[in-house]
């Protein structure tokens, strides 16, 4: 008697559940339609709703159904339609190429020669290695996700990606000489308030642009003598529409005070136009009235009100570089993007000695892997880093350093001292006084090795405690060389301040 093998097709009831799931992502999605409007997944009004539309016209008819199920599964797994759109595009291109190469091509007949031919096609394209890596990955994800779908097994010649994806792109780090010019440019009060405010948030608090333009009007609160800034993040929240809220504490000092004032000004403006905003665009910080500027003194305001989107911000940043003639090392106009500021913010804080846990709390990352691989441009500007290390590791030099003693600033010319002490709150920093706050761009976190920092002798015990704390971290993180080195740096910095105070006024053992 011949045996009969029964192949169990993919569960039809599961397919039906996939179709039913579409009602959760869009108001009127028809599975058979070539256009799905996933409007229920739009998180905030500052995003373009069109980026949540999935289009299947580019997929050959014989593959449309399986690509649609693939798209549903991706959304079930928490993937945003914005990323799935690109996967659909790449799949459409792949299928068309395969049908040109092979007669009667179908997915289950895909072989390693199919992958070789696709690689030859990508090799001829004038696109970056990162883009090629992404296109190859998208095909791999499709084959991996749809394996055994409808009871069919597929070979996956795309499992190994031939294009190395370097996750660190050093061209995303803005050189110091350019950041100085950008800071000056975005201090210009003639620039649009919302763009200045966005720049300085990104500059001082490492964030994604989508998070910043998603901030609510009530994002800044005064609490217990300081301010709390609330920044939403969707990247690490499992695909939910409701964001995780990051809380950043800001002292009203230095550049933090400048940022707080900018946000307050933007808040007042946004509140003044809320009555004109569409219902689904209300309560966002970066609301604005559209206008046409004729020249420096004349502009025409339209009766149209919007929330700021990502693309216009990036365009404006590039316009400013051109307008202010900010050029890179090759003499070309610098191409500034919002995400570059996030790379700088994270890298600069690592150089300054922030720990990975401190940075992940600030940025919203879940873990250290992404930070180490993508954002730690520690090898850039080595001479700057070396200078900092020499300052930390070398012998302490007390020449020219000021000390605050019993309310007086020692070693300072009397007239300058009186001027500073009359406005001492504006210059007060942790552990002492900043004697020249005007040019500071450190966000008040890098004072210890600054020649303008005058430590207060009354805080000697605090500085000694910090030496002990950082020395403990050297041992605690001995298996993490970068963190351990940062701890050594901080211990040396605080020890240097202790030595300066004792050298000037005494105060017992420096240990």
Buried (B, 14 or more C-beta within 10 A) or exposed (E): EEEEEEEEEBEEEEBEEBBEBBEEBBEEBEBEEBEBBBBBBBBBBBBEEEBBBBEBEBBBEEBBBBBBBBBBBBBBEEBBBBEBBEBBBBBBBBBBBBBEBBEEBEBEEBEEEBBEBBBEBBEEEEEEEBEBBBBBBBBBBBBEBBEEBBEBEBBBBBEEBEBEEEEBBEEBBBBEEBBEBBBEBBEEEEBEBBBBBBBBBBBBBBBBBBBBBBBBBEBBEEEEEBBBBBBBBBBBBEEEEEBBBBEBEBBBBBBBBBBBEBBEBBBEBBBEEBEEBEEEBBBBBBBBBEEEEEEEEEEEEEEEBBBBBBEBBBEBBBEBBEEBEBBBEEEEBBBBBBBBBBBBBBBBBBBBBBBBEEBBBBBBBEEBEBBBEBBBBBEBBEEEEEEBBEBBEEEBEEEEBBBBBEEEBBEBEEEEBEEBBEEEEBBBBBBBBBBEBEEBBBBBBBBBBBEBBBBBBBBBEBBBEBBEEBBEBBEEBEEBEBBBBBBBBBBBBBBBBBBBBBBBBEBEEBE
